[in-house]
Amino acid sequence: MNRRIGFLVVVLAVAGIITVRGAFSQVTIQPTRKAINLPGKDAQLPFSDAILTGNTLYLAGRIGLDPKTGTAPEKIEDEIKLLLDGEKGVLAAAGMTMDDLVYVQIACTDLSLFEKFNPIYKSYFTTKDLPAREFIGAGSLLRGGHFELQAIAVKR
């Protein structure tokens, strides 16, 4: 009888180990999250410039504002450059470049600006493999902006 109980204990122990091991195999370790903010960002704004989790960076919507006036410049090309320079700065703060972008969404108040946007946008990349992109119409944007860009980057 004692041998049977001993055998049963061993069987249950082995089964318990397998069950415990199986339970632990379901546990996944989540990558850490880190807020990325450029120097001078208004601390009152209820969002970060980006969130880095693992090797993926989620970039908040950004508008190409003149830092002196807080509004969009009169010249569209200057607004586009300010927008892309800001995006480039956030990427650099996370240890990435424009070439790490995998998805870009651009909201634009005037879709006729598409042709003005594209050559400047393309000049910010060194790779032929440009990110997936969407260029959508928007009724209006904050502070008189014509473009708002949000994106996702994955470190190469």
Stockholm file with secondary structure:
# STOCKHOLM 1.0

chainA/1-156         MNRRIGFLVVVLAVAGIITVRGAFSQVTIQPTRKAINLPGKDAQLPFSDAILTGNTLYLAGRIGLDPKTGTAPEKIEDEIKLLLDGEKGVLAAAGMTMDDLVYVQIACTDLSLFEKFNPIYKSYFTTKDLPAREFIGAGSLLRGGHFELQAIAVKR
#=GR chainA/1-156 SS CHHHHHHHHHHHHHHHHHHHHHHHHTCCCCCCEEEECCTTCCTTSSSCSEEEETTEEEEEEEECCCTTTSSCCSSHHHHHHHHHHHHHHHHHHTTCCGGGEEEEEEEESCGGGHHHHHHHHHTTCCSSSCCEEEEEECSCCGGGCSEEEEEEEECC
#=GC SS_cons         CHHHHHHHHHHHHHHHHHHHHHHHHTCCCCCCEEEECCTTCCTTSSSCSEEEETTEEEEEEEECCCTTTSSCCSSHHHHHHHHHHHHHHHHHHTTCCGGGEEEEEEEESCGGGHHHHHHHHHTTCCSSSCCEEEEEECSCCGGGCSEEEEEEEECC
//
